[in-house]
Amino acid sequence: MVTCADTSFLFSLYGNDAHTPRAVAWMKKCKSALTLTSFGEYELSNALRFAEFRKAIAPGESALFLAQFEADKASGRIRIQVCNLAEVVEEARRLSATHTLAGGHRGFDILHVAAALLMNATRILTFDENQKRLAKAERLVVPL
């Protein structure tokens, strides 16, 4: 079973926000690795640095949180799966054409769902309510 994680979940897991306790609790009970793409990894690192820039987290915390993320990658708790970006974009185009006019979905949220579908994920972890609706419409389980 492939479980993908989007940036909202990962930011809560490694950063510090209102959803952090739920993200940490999920990881404690989760027995399998979380899967994400390299662009998900990029988005997380940028989101943490941007939070530090905005002073939403303390100076130096983005580096600390990223070090924790790297440790989880090294231990196998986080797995980066290489995806063909052209295939992800093509699937994202389909999702956008099918769902965006009715649901108002943002580009990166669509890319995360498209990648999850192409990786044959059964679940996606997100705290983004609109992304949850998109994922559920595509028959992904959204347990949070």
N, CA, C and O of each residue as an XYZ file, in Angstrom:
576
protein
N       0.841     -1.174      0.000
C       0.000      0.000      0.000
C       0.892      1.245      0.000
O       1.738      1.414      0.878
N       0.694      2.101     -0.982
C       1.473      3.332     -1.093
C       0.690      4.468     -0.446
O      -0.462      4.726     -0.794
N       1.332      5.136      0.493
C       0.753      6.308      1.146
C       1.592      7.506      0.782
O       2.773      7.576      1.123
N       0.982      8.452      0.088
C       1.676      9.682     -0.286
C       1.393     10.769      0.745
O       0.356     10.771      1.408
N       2.329     11.675      0.857
C       2.170     12.809      1.768
C       2.374     14.092      0.990
O       3.339     14.227      0.238
N       1.463     15.032      1.173
C       1.647     16.321      0.517
C       2.340     17.282      1.474
O       2.624     16.937      2.621
N       2.604     18.473      0.996
C       3.397     19.438      1.752
C       2.692     19.905      3.017
O       3.354     20.170      4.021
N       1.369     20.013      2.997
C       0.683     20.469      4.216
C       0.901     19.471      5.347
O       1.114     19.872      6.491
N       0.849     18.181      5.043
C       1.107     17.168      6.060
C       2.572     17.219      6.500
O       2.868     17.218      7.695
N       3.472     17.264      5.539
C       4.901     17.251      5.858
C       5.317     18.487      6.650
O       6.124     18.389      7.575
N       4.770     19.649      6.292
C       5.096     20.864      7.042
C       4.639     20.713      8.487
O       5.346     21.117      9.410
N       3.472     20.140      8.680
C       2.981     19.927     10.040
C       3.840     18.919     10.784
O       4.080     19.063     11.983
N       4.301     17.903     10.075
C       5.126     16.873     10.691
C       6.487     17.415     11.114
O       6.950     17.133     12.219
N       7.122     18.182     10.254
C       8.481     18.656     10.537
C       8.518     20.077     11.065
O       9.473     20.449     11.747
N       7.518     20.871     10.773
C       7.466     22.239     11.267
C       6.712     22.286     12.579
O       6.805     21.376     13.403
N       5.975     23.345     12.756
C       5.218     23.498     13.987
C       4.004     24.350     13.680
O       4.106     25.569     13.538
N       2.843     23.697     13.579
C       1.606     24.429     13.340
C       0.457     23.730     14.059
O       0.679     22.812     14.848
N      -0.741     24.155     13.791
C      -1.909     23.622     14.494
C      -2.117     22.129     14.250
O      -2.721     21.453     15.082
N      -1.633     21.604     13.131
C      -1.830     20.197     12.795
C      -0.675     19.293     13.228
O      -0.736     18.080     13.024
N       0.362     19.856     13.813
C       1.543     19.069     14.174
C       1.210     17.869     15.072
O       1.705     16.775     14.801
N       0.409     18.017     16.110
C       0.110     16.835     16.942
C      -0.533     15.691     16.149
O      -0.211     14.526     16.381
N      -1.434     16.009     15.222
C      -2.072     14.957     14.415
C      -1.075     14.304     13.469
O      -1.100     13.086     13.287
N      -0.198     15.100     12.866
C       0.805     14.545     11.950
C       1.772     13.627     12.693
O       2.096     12.543     12.208
N       2.230     14.053     13.860
C       3.154     13.246     14.659
C       2.471     11.953     15.111
O       3.080     10.884     15.073
N       1.223     12.048     15.534
C       0.485     10.854     15.957
C       0.331      9.876     14.799
O       0.463      8.666     14.984
N       0.054     10.392     13.617
C      -0.078      9.516     12.447
C       1.236      8.778     12.188
O       1.238      7.567     11.963
N       2.333      9.496     12.221
C       3.630      8.870     11.946
C       3.990      7.826     12.998
O       4.613      6.814     12.674
N       3.611      8.056     14.236
C       3.916      7.078     15.290
C       3.198      5.759     15.053
O       3.743      4.698     15.357
N       1.987      5.808     14.518
C       1.239      4.569     14.299
C       1.452      3.980     12.905
O       1.098      2.826     12.664
N       2.020      4.748     11.997
C       2.227      4.302     10.622
C       3.397      3.319     10.557
O       4.490      3.608     11.045
N       3.158      2.175      9.959
C       4.193      1.138      9.866
C       4.953      1.183      8.540
O       6.059      0.650      8.444
N       4.373      1.812      7.523
C       5.021      1.842      6.213
C       5.616      3.229      5.940
O       5.287      4.210      6.607
N       6.488      3.278      4.955
C       7.124      4.547      4.582
C       6.112      5.468      3.912
O       5.167      5.017      3.265
N       6.330      6.758      4.081
C       5.573      7.748      3.328
C       6.308      7.999      2.026
O       7.538      8.043      1.995
N       5.556      8.161      0.958
C       6.134      8.369     -0.361
C       5.824      9.771     -0.837
O       4.706     10.262     -0.680
N       6.816     10.405     -1.416
C       6.607     11.688     -2.058
C       7.549     11.820     -3.239
O       8.501     11.053     -3.388
N       7.270     12.789     -4.060
C       8.092     13.032     -5.245
C       9.193     14.028     -4.912
O       9.192     14.649     -3.849
N      10.123     14.167     -5.835
C      11.182     15.154     -5.628
C      10.614     16.568     -5.614
O      11.156     17.431     -4.923
N       9.536     16.836     -6.356
C       8.971     18.189     -6.266
C       8.229     18.389     -4.948
O       8.105     19.525     -4.491
N       7.738     17.335     -4.331
C       7.182     17.446     -2.985
C       8.269     17.755     -1.972
O       8.079     18.554     -1.056
N       9.418     17.103     -2.153
C      10.573     17.369     -1.287
C      11.032     18.823     -1.441
O      11.334     19.496     -0.455
N      11.080     19.293     -2.685
C      11.445     20.693     -2.940
C      10.442     21.640     -2.277
O      10.836     22.603     -1.618
N       9.150     21.365     -2.453
C       8.139     22.268     -1.903
C       8.222     22.337     -0.381
O       8.051     23.409      0.199
N       8.485     21.202      0.271
C       8.644     21.205      1.731
C       9.830     22.063      2.143
O       9.702     22.907      3.030
N      10.974     21.861      1.517
C      12.160     22.629      1.911
C      11.933     24.122      1.702
O      12.346     24.935      2.529
N      11.285     24.484      0.612
C      11.011     25.898      0.371
C       9.993     26.438      1.375
O      10.136     27.564      1.853
N       8.967     25.646      1.698
C       7.950     26.094      2.661
C       8.564     26.338      4.036
O       8.204     27.301      4.714
N       9.484     25.475      4.449
C      10.138     25.670      5.748
C      11.010     26.922      5.739
O      10.990     27.706      6.689
N      11.775     27.108      4.667
C      12.608     28.322      4.570
C      11.750     29.583      4.505
O      12.089     30.605      5.101
N      10.640     29.503      3.777
C       9.748     30.656      3.659
C       9.108     30.973      5.008
O       8.931     32.142      5.351
N       8.762     29.946      5.770
C       8.211     30.169      7.115
C       9.232     30.870      8.003
O       8.874     31.744      8.792
N      10.489     30.493      7.879
C      11.525     31.175      8.663
C      11.688     32.615      8.190
O      11.843     33.519      9.012
N      11.657     32.839      6.888
C      11.733     34.198      6.343
C      10.602     35.065      6.893
O      10.822     36.220      7.257
N       9.382     34.503      6.954
C       8.212     35.240      7.448
C       8.192     35.346      8.969
O       7.315     35.994      9.540
N       9.170     34.703      9.627
C       9.272     34.681     11.084
C       8.148     33.877     11.736
O       7.801     34.104     12.895
N       7.579     32.922     10.967
C       6.582     32.012     11.518
C       7.260     30.906     12.332
O       6.640     30.296     13.204
N       8.526     30.658     12.039
C       9.347     29.767     12.851
C      10.632     30.520     13.185
O      10.991     31.478     12.500
N      11.313     30.089     14.226
C      12.493     30.796     14.731
C      13.687     30.666     13.776
O      13.762     29.719     12.993
N      14.610     31.618     13.847
C      15.827     31.525     13.030
C      16.549     30.195     13.279
O      16.750     29.781     14.421
N      16.925     29.550     12.195
C      17.633     28.277     12.278
C      16.737     27.051     12.318
O      17.209     25.931     12.125
N      15.441     27.254     12.569
C      14.552     26.094     12.667
C      14.337     25.393     11.336
O      14.147     24.177     11.315
N      14.360     26.119     10.225
C      14.166     25.438      8.940
C      15.282     24.421      8.719
O      15.019     23.316      8.246
N      16.506     24.771      9.047
C      17.629     23.833      8.893
C      17.464     22.641      9.832
O      17.741     21.507      9.440
N      17.023     22.877     11.047
C      16.790     21.799     12.006
C      15.699     20.855     11.506
O      15.869     19.636     11.540
N      14.583     21.413     11.041
C      13.473     20.597     10.554
C      13.885     19.804      9.312
O      13.503     18.645      9.155
N      14.669     20.437      8.426
C      15.131     19.729      7.233
C      16.101     18.607      7.592
O      16.118     17.572      6.925
N      16.899     18.795      8.623
C      17.797     17.731      9.083
C      16.984     16.542      9.609
O      17.358     15.390      9.390
N      15.880     16.819     10.297
C      15.004     15.738     10.767
C      14.385     14.994      9.583
O      14.285     13.767      9.594
N      13.977     15.741      8.572
C      13.432     15.143      7.357
C      14.476     14.236      6.695
O      14.166     13.111      6.303
N      15.711     14.728      6.574
C      16.788     13.937      5.965
C      17.062     12.665      6.768
O      17.332     11.613      6.189
N      16.993     12.756      8.084
C      17.196     11.572      8.927
C      16.096     10.540      8.674
O      16.367      9.340      8.640
N      14.862     11.001      8.498
C      13.775     10.075      8.196
C      13.924      9.455      6.808
O      13.562      8.297      6.600
N      14.452     10.219      5.868
C      14.748      9.635      4.544
C      15.817      8.554      4.677
O      15.680      7.463      4.122
N      16.859      8.858      5.402
C      17.960      7.904      5.574
C      17.499      6.626      6.268
O      18.002      5.541      5.974
N      16.543      6.751      7.189
C      16.055      5.576      7.918
C      15.010      4.783      7.141
O      14.648      3.676      7.540
N      14.525      5.339      6.039
C      13.509      4.657      5.247
C      12.078      5.023      5.598
O      11.149      4.483      4.997
N      11.868      5.922      6.552
C      10.504      6.358      6.916
C       9.877      7.229      5.836
O       8.657      7.266      5.673
N      10.739      7.930      5.102
C      10.311      8.755      3.971
C      10.995      8.195      2.731
O      12.195      7.920      2.732
N      10.205      8.034      1.676
C      10.751      7.499      0.432
C      10.438      8.482     -0.687
O       9.296      8.910     -0.856
N      11.470      8.833     -1.450
C      11.292      9.710     -2.609
C      11.177      8.812     -3.834
O      12.068      8.014     -4.127
N      10.070      8.958     -4.537
C       9.875      8.173     -5.757
C      10.038      9.085     -6.967
O       9.423     10.148     -7.053
N      10.860      8.656     -7.874
C      11.078      9.406     -9.103
C       9.869      9.214    -10.009
O       9.424      8.091    -10.249
N       9.356     10.314    -10.499
C       8.228     10.283    -11.411
C       8.627     10.987    -12.701
O       9.467     11.887    -12.700
N       8.024     10.572    -13.778
C       8.214     11.249    -15.049
C       7.382     12.530    -15.007
O       6.153     12.472    -14.991
N       8.044     13.676    -14.990
C       7.339     14.944    -14.834
C       6.340     15.181    -15.963
O       5.259     15.719    -15.725
N       6.685     14.787    -17.182
C       5.743     14.965    -18.293
C       4.464     14.172    -18.059
O       3.374     14.653    -18.368
N       4.585     12.965    -17.519
C       3.400     12.152    -17.218
C       2.586     12.763    -16.089
O       1.356     12.752    -16.129
N       3.269     13.298    -15.079
C       2.563     13.945    -13.966
C       1.798     15.166    -14.475
O       0.642     15.376    -14.107
N       2.438     15.963    -15.314
C       1.778     17.160    -15.850
C       0.586     16.764    -16.724
O      -0.458     17.414    -16.675
N       0.730     15.720    -17.510
C      -0.388     15.272    -18.349
C      -1.570     14.821    -17.486
O      -2.718     15.151    -17.785
N      -1.294     14.074    -16.426
C      -2.359     13.665    -15.506
C      -2.949     14.890    -14.798
O      -4.159     14.958    -14.583
N      -2.110     15.844    -14.443
C      -2.594     17.067    -13.809
C      -3.507     17.851    -14.752
O      -4.497     18.440    -14.317
N      -3.179     17.855    -16.019
C      -4.064     18.516    -17.002
C      -5.447     17.862    -17.006
O      -6.472     18.542    -17.049
N      -5.452     16.538    -16.959
C      -6.736     15.829    -16.932
C      -7.520     16.193    -15.677
O      -8.717     16.476    -15.742
N      -6.832     16.183    -14.528
C      -7.500     16.521    -13.273
C      -8.026     17.955    -13.287
O      -9.138     18.220    -12.831
N      -7.231     18.860    -13.804
C      -7.653     20.257    -13.880
C      -8.895     20.402    -14.753
O      -9.857     21.069    -14.373
N      -8.865     19.772    -15.927
C     -10.007     19.863    -16.839
C     -11.258     19.237    -16.231
O     -12.372     19.690    -16.492
N     -11.076     18.220    -15.440
C     -12.207     17.508    -14.846
C     -12.754     18.189    -13.594
O     -13.962     18.165    -13.355
N     -11.870     18.800    -12.788
C     -12.285     19.218    -11.440
C     -12.142     20.705    -11.097
O     -12.837     21.180    -10.199
N     -11.277     21.452    -11.771
C     -10.955     22.797    -11.280
C     -12.094     23.795    -11.409
O     -12.296     24.605    -10.505
N     -12.842     23.764    -12.501
C     -13.942     24.729    -12.631
C     -14.975     24.564    -11.519
O     -15.536     25.549    -11.040
N     -15.220     23.345    -11.119
C     -16.198     23.100    -10.053
C     -15.590     23.208     -8.664
O     -16.281     23.577     -7.715
N     -14.289     22.887     -8.528
C     -13.694     22.816     -7.198
C     -12.648     23.855     -6.875
O     -12.255     23.979     -5.715
N     -12.177     24.610     -7.861
C     -11.199     25.665     -7.602
C      -9.874     25.172     -7.068
O      -9.379     25.699     -6.072
N      -9.285     24.171     -7.706
C      -8.047     23.568     -7.208
C      -6.800     24.304     -7.677
O      -6.723     24.749     -8.822
N      -5.821     24.429     -6.775
C      -4.543     25.079     -7.078
C      -3.621     24.099     -7.794
O      -3.730     22.882     -7.644
N      -2.706     24.674     -8.580
C      -1.818     23.888     -9.422
C      -0.992     22.854     -8.684
O      -0.963     21.693     -9.094
N      -0.320     23.236     -7.607
C       0.530     22.283     -6.906
C      -0.297     21.203     -6.216
O       0.147     20.059     -6.118
N      -1.480     21.543     -5.742
C      -2.348     20.529     -5.149
C      -2.718     19.482     -6.197
O      -2.733     18.285     -5.908
N      -3.016     19.935     -7.411
C      -3.336     19.015     -8.496
C      -2.129     18.150     -8.822
O      -2.273     16.946     -9.037
N      -0.940     18.746     -8.863
C       0.271     17.967     -9.157
C       0.496     16.866     -8.126
O       0.865     15.748     -8.487
N       0.278     17.165     -6.850
C       0.451     16.148     -5.803
C      -0.528     14.987     -5.993
O      -0.144     13.825     -5.862
N      -1.773     15.293     -6.297
C      -2.766     14.240     -6.508
C      -2.432     13.460     -7.775
O      -2.530     12.233     -7.789
N      -2.040     14.153     -8.833
C      -1.667     13.472    -10.078
C      -0.502     12.516     -9.837
O      -0.527     11.379    -10.307
N       0.504     12.962     -9.117
C       1.651     12.099     -8.827
C       1.230     10.897     -7.992
O       1.675      9.778     -8.247
N       0.381     11.119     -7.002
C      -0.092     10.008     -6.170
C      -0.805      8.965     -7.031
O      -0.595      7.765     -6.859
N      -1.632      9.420     -7.939
C      -2.340      8.487     -8.820
C      -1.363      7.702     -9.685
O      -1.517      6.492     -9.851
N      -0.363      8.377    -10.237
C       0.615      7.696    -11.089
C       1.513      6.742    -10.312
O       2.054      5.796    -10.884
N       1.674      6.983     -9.017
C       2.470      6.082     -8.179
C       1.614      4.948     -7.616
O       2.072      4.164     -6.784
N       0.366      4.872     -8.080
C      -0.579      3.848     -7.614
C      -0.797      3.908     -6.106
O      -0.936      2.882     -5.440
N      -0.823      5.126     -5.588
C      -1.096      5.311     -4.160
C      -2.544      4.943     -3.866
O      -3.426      5.086     -4.713
N      -2.764      4.471     -2.662
C      -4.122      4.225     -2.198
C      -4.573      5.303     -1.220
O      -5.769      5.520     -1.027
N      -3.580      5.990     -0.592
C      -3.885      7.028      0.394
C      -3.016      8.253      0.136
O      -1.907      8.164     -0.391
N      -3.564      9.398      0.526
C      -2.781     10.636      0.514
C      -3.047     11.368      1.825
O      -4.190     11.488      2.267
N      -1.980     11.848      2.430
C      -2.081     12.585      3.685
C      -1.989     14.069      3.383
O      -0.999     14.536      2.819
N      -3.016     14.805      3.756
C      -3.056     16.243      3.543
C      -3.970     16.878      4.579
O      -4.933     16.264      5.039
N      -3.655     18.111      4.936
C      -4.538     18.882      5.799
C      -5.281     19.944      4.991
O      -6.066     20.709      5.551
N      -5.042     19.999      3.689
C      -5.683     20.960      2.797
C      -7.069     20.430      2.407
O      -7.179     19.421      1.710
N      -8.105     21.102      2.853
C      -9.474     20.618      2.643
C      -9.843     20.527      1.169
O     -10.516     19.579      0.764
N      -9.420     21.485      0.365
C      -9.751     21.449     -1.052
C      -9.027     20.300     -1.754
O      -9.593     19.631     -2.620
N      -7.773     20.082     -1.369
C      -7.031     18.970     -1.944
C      -7.657     17.639     -1.525
O      -7.668     16.689     -2.307
N      -8.174     17.565     -0.307
C      -8.870     16.355      0.143
C     -10.044     16.046     -0.775
O     -10.252     14.893     -1.154
N     -10.816     17.076     -1.135
C     -11.973     16.864     -2.005
C     -11.529     16.336     -3.369
O     -12.160     15.439     -3.929
N     -10.454     16.892     -3.894
C      -9.935     16.426     -5.190
C      -9.473     14.976     -5.093
O      -9.808     14.160     -5.951
N      -8.719     14.656     -4.070
C      -8.209     13.292     -3.899
C      -9.359     12.297     -3.747
O      -9.334     11.221     -4.344
N     -10.355     12.651     -2.957
C     -11.500     11.754     -2.774
C     -12.275     11.572     -4.078
O     -12.771     10.481     -4.361
N     -12.377     12.632     -4.865
C     -13.066     12.531     -6.158
C     -12.351     11.555     -7.088
O     -12.964     10.967     -7.979
N     -11.051     11.390     -6.871
C     -10.252     10.456     -7.680
C     -10.068      9.127     -6.968
O      -9.213      8.329     -7.351
N     -10.860      8.885     -5.939
C     -10.903      7.613     -5.208
C      -9.662      7.305     -4.390
O      -9.347      6.140     -4.150
N      -8.961      8.335     -3.965
C      -7.876      8.144     -3.004
C      -8.468      8.231     -1.602
O      -9.387      9.014     -1.358
N      -7.950      7.440     -0.698
C      -8.373      7.505      0.701
C      -7.616      8.644      1.357
O      -6.401      8.764      1.198
N      -8.332      9.475      2.090
C      -7.727     10.596      2.806
C      -8.055     10.405      4.294
O      -9.104     10.844      4.765
N      -7.151      9.748      5.025
C      -7.487      9.342      6.399
C      -7.496     10.457      7.430
O      -8.014     10.250      8.527
N      -6.956     11.610      7.135
C      -6.908     12.692      8.127
C      -8.054     13.658      7.949
O      -8.166     14.628      8.699
